[in-house]
Amino acid sequence: MYIDGFNLYYGCLKGQPHKWLNLETMCELLLRRFEVQRIRYFTARVKERAGNLQAPVRQQAYLRALGTLPKVDVHYGSFLTKPTRMLLANPPTTGPRTVEVIKTEEKGSDVNLATYLLVDAFRDDAEAFAVVSNDSDLTEPIRIVCHELGKVVGLLNPQPVASQRLLRCRPTFAKQIRPGVLGASQFPPRVVDSAGSTIHKPPGW
């Protein structure tokens, strides 16, 4: 399993009561006819932002909870924050047509996911490979693994509408991630790690 963490979050978790998500349970429910051997989760550490100062604390609690799952490996990208000028959506007839904004981009997760997918497939690490994402940048890696290496590749879409470009890679199978599966895949409110420390579900999750 290869999970694009931010695509999953913004696709079906943001604003929903399913953020305290046990990835092992979710993957097993989505792929009942397979035995899930390993889950690679790709994300980046978020930073404090105005109006959302607790985001890093909530994310850290979740990453600690994921650390209790033996099949989950977390792979980190990074955030790049920089000032840039962007065109106004409704520029005035006179005066500036652009404005300077602080732009934050997540870097590395899609490249890392594609790299591990290809390397694991070349190594023949599994009988089937499944990707949780709706990012069309993954079209070519999925096509190579499925149609040049001849592997079974599943595409599990967290977004309301599937990317038609991504589906052009013709995966072996494709599924939509439904709220019922997410609701049935929640950690308990308190999780205990191997050191005996208790991890609490963040308020509002």
LINLIN-V820084 format. One record per residue. N is the residue number from 1. D_LAST is the distance of its C-alpha to the last C-alpha in whole Angstrom. Layout:
N_D_LAST ; N_D_LAST
This chain:
1_24 ; 2_24 ; 3_20 ; 4_20 ; 5_16 ; 6_16 ; 7_18 ; 8_15 ; 9_12 ; 10_14 ; 11_16 ; 12_13 ; 13_10 ; 14_10 ; 15_9 ; 16_8 ; 17_6 ; 18_7 ; 19_6 ; 20_6 ; 21_10 ; 22_13 ; 23_16 ; 24_19 ; 25_18 ; 26_17 ; 27_20 ; 28_22 ; 29_21 ; 30_22 ; 31_25 ; 32_27 ; 33_30 ; 34_30 ; 35_29 ; 36_26 ; 37_28 ; 38_26 ; 39_23 ; 40_23 ; 41_20 ; 42_21 ; 43_19 ; 44_19 ; 45_18 ; 46_17 ; 47_18 ; 48_18 ; 49_19 ; 50_20 ; 51_17 ; 52_14 ; 53_15 ; 54_12 ; 55_12 ; 56_14 ; 57_13 ; 58_9 ; 59_11 ; 60_14 ; 61_11 ; 62_10 ; 63_14 ; 64_15 ; 65_14 ; 66_15 ; 67_18 ; 68_19 ; 69_19 ; 70_23 ; 71_23 ; 72_21 ; 73_23 ; 74_21 ; 75_23 ; 76_23 ; 77_24 ; 78_24 ; 79_23 ; 80_26 ; 81_26 ; 82_30 ; 83_31 ; 84_33 ; 85_35 ; 86_34 ; 87_35 ; 88_34 ; 89_33 ; 90_36 ; 91_39 ; 92_41 ; 93_45 ; 94_46 ; 95_44 ; 96_41 ; 97_40 ; 98_37 ; 99_35 ; 100_33 ; 101_30 ; 102_27 ; 103_26 ; 104_24 ; 105_24 ; 106_23 ; 107_26 ; 108_27 ; 109_24 ; 110_26 ; 111_29 ; 112_28 ; 113_26 ; 114_30 ; 115_32 ; 116_30 ; 117_31 ; 118_34 ; 119_35 ; 120_34 ; 121_35 ; 122_39 ; 123_38 ; 124_38 ; 125_35 ; 126_34 ; 127_35 ; 128_32 ; 129_30 ; 130_27 ; 131_25 ; 132_21 ; 133_22 ; 134_24 ; 135_25 ; 136_29 ; 137_30 ; 138_30 ; 139_32 ; 140_35 ; 141_34 ; 142_33 ; 143_36 ; 144_38 ; 145_36 ; 146_37 ; 147_40 ; 148_42 ; 149_41 ; 150_40 ; 151_37 ; 152_35 ; 153_32 ; 154_29 ; 155_27 ; 156_23 ; 157_22 ; 158_18 ; 159_20 ; 160_21 ; 161_24 ; 162_26 ; 163_28 ; 164_32 ; 165_33 ; 166_31 ; 167_32 ; 168_35 ; 169_35 ; 170_35 ; 171_33 ; 172_34 ; 173_31 ; 174_28 ; 175_25 ; 176_22 ; 177_19 ; 178_18 ; 179_15 ; 180_16 ; 181_16 ; 182_13 ; 183_12 ; 184_15 ; 185_14 ; 186_10 ; 187_11 ; 188_12 ; 189_10 ; 190_12 ; 191_14 ; 192_18 ; 193_19 ; 194_23 ; 195_24 ; 196_23 ; 197_20 ; 198_17 ; 199_13 ; 200_10 ; 201_7 ; 202_6 ; 203_6 ; 204_4 ; 205_0
